[in-house]
């Protein structure tokens, strides 16, 4: 894999994150504060320290590949800062974007459980720092601290449920229904919230582009843009500093329910 490879234009997004300051290209003994996903947050201090000491750090530039589809799955990765796209290419070369991971999330788990290759590809959104550990090293730590393997197993189970949800949403007939589910799934997965008119609402950051949304909802960027503007006029969404605030979740949820009743 070429270290500075970039994505094709169909997967390259705009609205890049500001680069973290003062980070070297690689380091050992990674601080463990970023391991804050709900699965890893509860591991013991000893397990957390051992995992942190085994991690290597790497910085990635905008749209740089972290690994490619069919690369050997030799490492487990964690997002330390920034966001990572997970996608795969169909046989005809068309891309499917199925996940955007925030800091604290793991990815590339397949190598821990079985020898083989990645069935997806991971790409940096803007400037990203990741931490990685060889799969064999994680397995050895798992023998010493079984809670690590249990935590990773819960991550895989959660990811599997998300993929089933994605498959269901892609089966919806209309773009409006697919896009509404994409927005809700993204907002829930990113876990970002802000205050709007005195109440807390979920939002999707500006690093997620309308091209991303189109790849996740199986729709053209122009059609995605028109749907978002329609929902903004209806008061379901608020666009603020290129972020999408979801202010009327029930209306978005109803789109998929209504389609199912037809």
Secondary structure per residue as TSV (DSSP state, phi and psi in degrees):
chain	resnum	aa	ss	phi	psi
A	1	X	-	360.0	133.1
A	2	X	-	-74.7	125.7
A	3	X	T	-56.3	-36.6
A	4	X	T	-107.6	25.8
A	5	X	-	-63.8	149.0
A	6	X	B	-124.9	162.3
A	7	X	-	-73.6	154.4
A	8	X	-	-60.8	160.1
A	9	X	T	-60.5	-24.8
A	10	X	T	-69.3	-20.1
A	11	X	T	-115.2	-4.3
A	12	X	-	-84.6	126.2
A	13	X	-	-105.2	164.7
A	14	X	S	-101.1	-172.5
A	15	X	S	66.9	52.7
A	16	X	-	-77.0	153.1
A	17	X	-	-72.7	154.9
A	18	X	-	-70.4	139.3
A	19	X	-	-69.6	139.1
A	20	X	-	-61.9	144.5
A	21	X	T	-88.9	143.4
A	22	X	T	72.0	26.9
A	23	X	-	-102.0	128.4
A	24	X	-	-74.9	170.0
A	25	X	S	-68.6	-33.6
A	26	X	E	-156.1	149.4
A	27	X	E	-158.1	161.9
A	28	X	E	-113.1	167.8
A	29	X	S	66.8	53.4
A	30	X	-	-66.2	132.4
A	31	X	-	-58.7	146.1
A	32	X	S	-101.4	7.6
A	33	X	T	-62.9	-24.9
A	34	X	T	-76.5	-10.1
A	35	X	-	-80.2	64.5
A	36	X	-	-111.9	13.7
A	37	X	S	-63.3	155.1
A	38	X	T	-63.1	-23.8
A	39	X	T	-75.6	-40.4
A	40	X	T	-91.2	-14.4
A	41	X	T	-62.9	-26.6
A	42	X	T	-95.2	5.4
A	43	X	S	-72.3	157.6
A	44	X	-	-66.9	161.0
A	45	X	H	-61.9	-37.1
A	46	X	H	-67.0	-43.0
A	47	X	H	-66.5	-40.5
A	48	X	H	-62.7	-43.6
A	49	X	H	-65.6	-43.1
A	50	X	H	-63.8	-40.9
A	51	X	H	-65.0	-44.1
A	52	X	H	-61.9	-39.0
A	53	X	H	-70.1	-21.5
A	54	X	H	-90.7	-7.1
A	55	X	-	-83.7	145.6
A	56	X	E	-110.1	146.5
A	57	X	E	-107.4	145.0
A	58	X	E	-145.3	138.6
A	59	X	E	-103.0	141.7
A	60	X	E	-125.4	140.5
A	61	X	-	-84.4	173.7
A	62	X	T	-55.1	128.7
A	63	X	T	64.1	18.0
A	64	X	B	-77.6	137.7
A	65	X	E	-70.1	134.2
A	66	X	E	-91.6	-44.5
A	67	X	E	-151.6	160.9
A	68	X	-	-108.3	155.8
A	69	X	T	-55.7	131.5
A	70	X	T	78.6	2.6
A	71	X	S	-66.1	153.7
A	72	X	B	-60.7	134.3
A	73	X	-	-90.9	77.2
A	74	X	-	-100.7	-9.5
A	75	X	E	-133.2	151.9
A	76	X	E	-104.6	137.3
A	77	X	E	-119.9	153.6
A	78	X	E	-130.8	141.6
A	79	X	E	-82.3	117.5
A	80	X	E	-89.8	-44.1
A	81	X	E	-150.5	153.5
A	82	X	E	84.0	-162.0
A	83	X	E	-136.9	152.9
A	84	X	E	-126.9	132.3
A	85	X	E	-87.4	136.5
A	86	X	E	-112.9	127.4
A	87	X	E	-151.4	171.3
A	88	X	E	-148.8	159.0
A	89	X	E	-104.4	132.2
A	90	X	-	-75.0	171.4
A	91	X	T	-61.6	-28.6
A	92	X	T	-84.9	3.8
A	93	X	S	90.3	-4.2
A	94	X	-	-77.9	138.3
A	95	X	E	-89.0	148.0
A	96	X	E	-123.0	120.5
A	97	X	E	-97.0	119.1
A	98	X	E	-118.6	-2.6
A	99	X	E	-164.3	145.3
A	100	X	E	-128.2	118.0
A	101	X	E	-101.1	133.9
A	102	X	-	-88.7	174.7
A	103	X	T	-56.4	142.2
A	104	X	T	98.1	-19.9
A	105	X	-	-81.1	150.1
A	106	X	E	-101.1	161.2
A	107	X	E	-158.1	166.1
A	108	X	-	75.2	28.5
A	109	X	T	-68.6	-17.9
A	110	X	H	-58.0	-34.1
A	111	X	H	-66.5	-23.3
A	112	X	H	-73.4	-34.7
A	113	X	H	-95.7	-25.0
A	114	X	S	-155.7	147.9
A	115	X	S	-74.7	137.0
A	116	X	S	165.4	-154.5
A	117	X	B	-121.6	161.7
A	118	X	-	-71.2	138.3
A	119	X	S	-96.3	4.1
A	120	X	S	-138.8	-176.4
A	121	X	E	-133.1	148.2
A	122	X	E	-117.4	134.0
A	123	X	E	-136.5	141.3
A	124	X	E	-75.2	138.6
A	125	X	E	-100.9	113.4
A	126	X	E	65.7	-151.6
A	127	X	E	-86.6	126.8
A	128	X	E	-131.5	143.2
A	129	X	E	-115.7	127.9
A	130	X	E	-118.3	158.0
A	131	X	E	-120.4	140.8
A	132	X	E	-135.3	155.8
A	133	X	E	-141.6	134.9
A	134	X	E	-56.6	140.1
A	135	X	H	-57.7	-39.4
A	136	X	H	-65.9	-34.0
A	137	X	H	-69.3	-40.1
A	138	X	H	-64.2	-39.9
A	139	X	H	-62.0	-40.9
A	140	X	H	-64.0	-42.1
A	141	X	H	-63.9	-34.8
A	142	X	H	-64.6	-29.9
A	143	X	H	-69.7	-33.9
A	144	X	H	-81.0	-37.1
A	145	X	-	-126.6	87.1
A	146	X	H	-57.0	-22.6
A	147	X	H	-63.1	-26.4
A	148	X	H	-66.0	-45.5
A	149	X	H	-65.9	-37.1
A	150	X	H	-64.4	-41.0
A	151	X	H	-63.6	-43.9
A	152	X	H	-66.7	-35.9
A	153	X	H	-61.8	-37.5
A	154	X	H	-68.0	-35.5
A	155	X	H	-61.3	-46.7
A	156	X	H	-63.0	-39.5
A	157	X	H	-64.2	-42.7
A	158	X	H	-64.4	-42.7
A	159	X	H	-63.8	-37.7
A	160	X	H	-63.5	-43.8
A	161	X	H	-60.8	-38.8
A	162	X	H	-64.8	-38.5
A	163	X	H	-68.3	-36.5
A	164	X	H	-63.5	-42.2
A	165	X	H	-62.0	-39.6
A	166	X	H	-62.6	-43.8
A	167	X	H	-60.4	-41.0
A	168	X	H	-65.3	-43.3
A	169	X	H	-68.1	-34.8
A	170	X	H	-68.3	-20.1
A	171	X	T	-81.3	-8.8
A	172	X	-	-67.7	145.4
A	173	X	S	-77.8	-34.6
A	174	X	S	-102.5	149.1
A	175	X	H	-62.3	-37.8
A	176	X	H	-58.8	-43.1
A	177	X	H	-67.9	-44.5
A	178	X	H	-64.6	-42.3
A	179	X	H	-68.0	-38.8
A	180	X	H	-61.1	-42.0
A	181	X	H	-68.8	-35.0
A	182	X	H	-62.6	-45.6
A	183	X	H	-61.3	-45.0
A	184	X	H	-67.2	-41.8
A	185	X	H	-65.7	-40.6
A	186	X	H	-64.5	-47.8
A	187	X	H	-60.7	-42.0
A	188	X	H	-66.8	-40.9
A	189	X	H	-68.4	-37.8
A	190	X	H	-75.2	-29.3
A	191	X	T	68.8	24.0
A	192	X	-	-95.4	136.2
A	193	X	E	-138.2	153.6
A	194	X	E	-145.8	170.7
A	195	X	E	-99.2	129.5
A	196	X	E	-133.6	118.5
A	197	X	T	50.8	45.6
A	198	X	T	83.6	2.8
A	199	X	E	-133.7	153.9
A	200	X	E	-85.1	130.7
A	201	X	E	-133.1	151.6
A	202	X	E	-74.9	151.8
A	203	X	E	-145.8	160.9
A	204	X	E	-114.0	125.4
A	205	X	-	-68.2	164.3
A	206	X	T	-67.4	-14.4
A	207	X	T	-70.4	-17.6
A	208	X	S	-87.8	117.3
A	209	X	-	-93.6	167.1
A	210	X	H	-68.3	-26.2
A	211	X	H	-63.6	-43.2
A	212	X	H	-57.4	-48.0
A	213	X	H	-61.0	-38.9
A	214	X	H	-64.4	-39.6
A	215	X	H	-68.4	-29.5
A	216	X	H	-83.2	-30.3
A	217	X	H	-103.8	3.2
A	218	X	T	59.3	57.9
A	219	X	-	-151.7	156.1
A	220	X	-	-71.1	149.3
A	221	X	H	-57.5	-41.4
A	222	X	H	-61.8	-39.9
A	223	X	H	-69.2	-36.4
A	224	X	H	-62.4	-44.4
A	225	X	H	-60.2	-43.0
A	226	X	H	-65.5	-40.4
A	227	X	H	-64.8	-42.4
A	228	X	H	-64.5	-41.4
A	229	X	H	-64.8	-37.9
A	230	X	H	-62.9	-44.4
A	231	X	H	-70.1	-30.3
A	232	X	H	-66.5	-44.5
A	233	X	H	-63.2	-32.7
A	234	X	H	-78.0	-9.2
A	235	X	T	85.2	13.1
A	236	X	S	-82.3	-32.9
A	237	X	E	-123.7	156.4
A	238	X	E	-128.4	128.9
A	239	X	E	-99.0	119.9
A	240	X	E	-138.6	117.8
A	241	X	T	53.1	40.2
A	242	X	T	67.6	8.7
A	243	X	E	-94.3	151.1
A	244	X	E	-105.6	111.4
A	245	X	E	-94.2	128.0
A	246	X	E	-94.6	102.9
A	247	X	-	-104.0	-10.6
A	248	X	-	-137.8	76.7
A	249	X	H	-62.1	-43.1
A	250	X	H	-56.1	-36.5
A	251	X	H	-66.6	-39.5
A	252	X	H	-67.1	-41.1
A	253	X	H	-63.3	-34.9
A	254	X	H	-66.0	-26.3
A	255	X	H	-60.8	-43.1
A	256	X	H	-72.0	-37.2
A	257	X	H	-64.6	-43.6
A	258	X	H	-62.3	-39.0
A	259	X	H	-65.1	-37.6
A	260	X	H	-66.6	-21.6
A	261	X	H	-88.0	-9.7
A	262	X	-	-73.5	360.0
